[in-house]
Structures are given as C-alpha cells and as structure tokens.
C-alpha cells in the first residue's frame, strides 16, 4: 500500500500497487481525478532518477508522489542501497534494534508514526542488530536502541536510547 498525492487537489490517497497490474487506474477519493498515469507512477517511484536504485519510496514529482508509510527493513545485504544510497535523495532515520529489547519496542510505534507522517521528506529504516551483526559492528552499535540520521551517504547524527517522538521529529527536521 502506498500513498499517492493527487495532482489536482493535493489529497493523499492510499493506493494498492496491485490495482495497476490488473489494468485499473486509481482515482482520487476527494475529487475523482485519475492518480497519474503508469509512466507518472513509475517516474515518481524511481524519484525521476534522484533515488538510488532499489531504494524504497520516493519524494514528490510534479505534484504527485509515492512514498513509504512504514519503516523499511534493512539487512547487511541491503544497508548500502536502502540507507547510504537512499540518503542522497532524502534523510534516512535508521533504527538499530533487537526483538528482546524493551526500549526498542517502546520506540517502534513512534517510528511507525514518523514513517506514516513523512510525506516522502525522509525515510525510516530498521536494522535488527541480532540478525545483522556485520552492519551493527561496522556502525559501532554498543547499546540499543541506537538511531542514526543519514544524509548524503554519511551518518550526520547518532541518537542513543529511547526518545520521545517530538525529540526524534525535531532532530530529523534539522536535517531536512
């Protein structure tokens, strides 16, 4: 499920990607306008070349944007593409967490909310440190949750410990 902004009225619409596969065209729930052609959706999904190949979500393109509404799961194999590469187009908030970590579970719903509110301005990603030890070691993660903000391929901020949503949003907004 992706969110598509209507080019005509600006309303945000949930669109199931499978709809276009079966030949149907999504329309705006508010004004009824067609939500971009297939080529427009493809250009928006690729960020018109601004997003690294394989990076999830995209910013806005000519008034109609498609972007992630949930955190992206990152692994050792996808870290370079999903975090480092994607951070050239927009900031990436990376959460290093583990399933057994209580504070990590407290932060998870906040990150879900931030991802839903991102409107394509930033990407929220999650790295399970137990399953992806190589990347966790390379980032020198010694306590969790540890969050990083990546911009232009580099970590620009490190946040250690559970923080309230407004603190995370403020720290992220400083890099938009």
N, C-alpha and C positions, 0 to 999 in steps of 0.2 A: 504494500500500500504506500503510495507516495502522495505528497501534497502538491497540487498544481495551482498557481495563482492565475486567475482569469485576466487576460489582457484587456478585456473590455471594462469590467467593473472592479477588478482587484480582489475579488472574493477568493478565499482559499478553499479548494475542493479536494477531498480525498478521492484518489483515482486508483483503481486496481489495475496494475500493469497488464494483466491478462486480457482486459477488455479490448485493447487494440489488437491483440493477437487474433481474436476471433472476428475481426473486421468491424467492430463497433467503434464509434467515435465518442469520447466522453464530452459532456456538456456541463456548463456552469450551473450549479444548483440555484443561484440567485437570479441570474439574468438569462440563462438558457443558451448563451453563446458557446460555440464549439471551442474546446480547450486545446488549441494548437493542433496543427497537422502532425502526421507521423514524423516528418522530417524536422519540424519545430521541436517536437518532444525529444527526438534523438539529439538535436543540437543542444538543447537545454540539458539533457542528461550528460552529455560529454562536456558541458561548460564551454562549448564552441572552441575547444582546444585549450582552454585555460586550466582544466583539471587534469591531474596526472592520470595516465591510462589505468583503468581499473579502480580509480578512486570512487567511492560510493557517494551518491548525491551530487548536487550541483548548485551553483548560485543562480541568480536570475538572469535571464537572457531575453531582452526586448519585452519586458513586462510579464512574461510567463516563465515561472521557474519550477523545477522539480528538485526536491531535496529530501534528505533523510529525516525521519521523525523519531527514530530510535537510535541508540548508540550502536556503532559498528563494532563487531567483534574482530579483534586483531590477533594474529598469531606471529610466531617467529618468522614464518614464511611470507606473511603479508605486511609486516611492520613498515618496511621501506616504502611500499606503494601506498598503503592506507593512511599512514601518518606522515612520514617525511615528504613523500611526493605530493600528497593532498594539501600539505601546509603551504605550498607555494600559491595556491589559489585562495585559501582562506585559513584562518587559525584552526588548529586542531587541539581539543582538550582530550588528553589521554589519561584514563583512569587505570592505574595498576592495582589490581585487587586479587582476592582469593575467596573461594566459596565459604571457608570456615571463619572468615574474619567478620566479627560483629560490626565494627565501624564501617567496613566496606558495604555491608548490607544496608546500613543506615544511609549511606551516600547514594546508593544505586537509584532509588526513586527520584532523588534530586537531579541526577544526571539524565534520567528519562525525561523529566520535565524540561530541563535545559535543551535537550535534543529536540523535543517537540516544539519549543519556542524559538528555535534557531533561525527559522525562515531562510535557511541557506547561508547565513552570515558566518557560521562556524560549523565544525563537525565535532561530534562527541564520539570517542572511541574507547573501547575497554580491552585491557590486556590481562588475562588470567596468569598471574606470576607462577603458579604451580605447574601449569601446563606449558608455559613458555619461558623456561628458565634462562635460556640464552639471551633473550632480549632484556629480561629483568636484570640479569647480571651486567649487561652492557650499559644499562641505564643507572646502575648502582642503586637499585631499589633495595633498601635495608629495612624499611618498615612500611606497612600498608594501612590505610590507603595512601598512595602517593600519586598525585596528579601532576601532569606536565602540560604546559601550553606550548605548542609548536607553531612557529611562524617562519616562513621562507626556509624550510628544511632544517631548522635548528630549534632546540628547546630554549624558550625565552623566559620561562618561569617554572618553578617547582613548588608544589603545594603539598606539604606532608601533614597527614592526619585528616580526620573528618571535619568538614567545614560546613556552615550553613549555606543554603542556596544563594542568598544575597551576596555573600563573600565570593563564592565561585563566579557568580554572574559579573560582579564588579571587576574581579581580576581578569576575567575573559574579555570584558568590554574594553579594557585598557589596551587590548591588542587588536581591536577591530579596525 
